[in-house]
Amino acid sequence: MGTKKNLKTLILSSVADNRAILPRIIVGLIFLSEGVQKYLFPELVGTVRFEKIGFSDPAFWAYFNGMYRPHESREDTVLFPAIRKIVSRNEYFALGEDFEHKEHELFGEDGFDSMVGKVAGIEKQLGIYDLAQFTPKM
């Protein structure tokens, strides 16, 4: 239980010493590179891409995508592996159970499946459900 509290503190706190400099520089460079790519290749990663797809607010989606992509990739490549290193196997699975319990509390017993169904419905209404339309043809 103590490790779980330490994990929350680690995730939610900010370190004001030199240990935080390198990760902050790396994250800053990632966001800078995303911005440069949007400037140099707007048809690939900027607003133009979302205009071509037919999104109603392409600027919003370009900015959202620019924020989300590095965020999500850091979760998969930095955050989750770090969590696995600092908590035991049992604590890691206990965290998963805690998250699942919270999911059921917020969204009901079929919370995840229900939300997936709702998202699929929204994607169908927006005309973005069929991922093949976004997949490059080879």
Summary of the structure (lengths in Angstrom):
residues: 138
radius of gyration: 19.3
end to end distance: 51.4
largest distance: 52.3
contacts: 291
relative contact order: 0.08
helix: 82%
strand: 0%
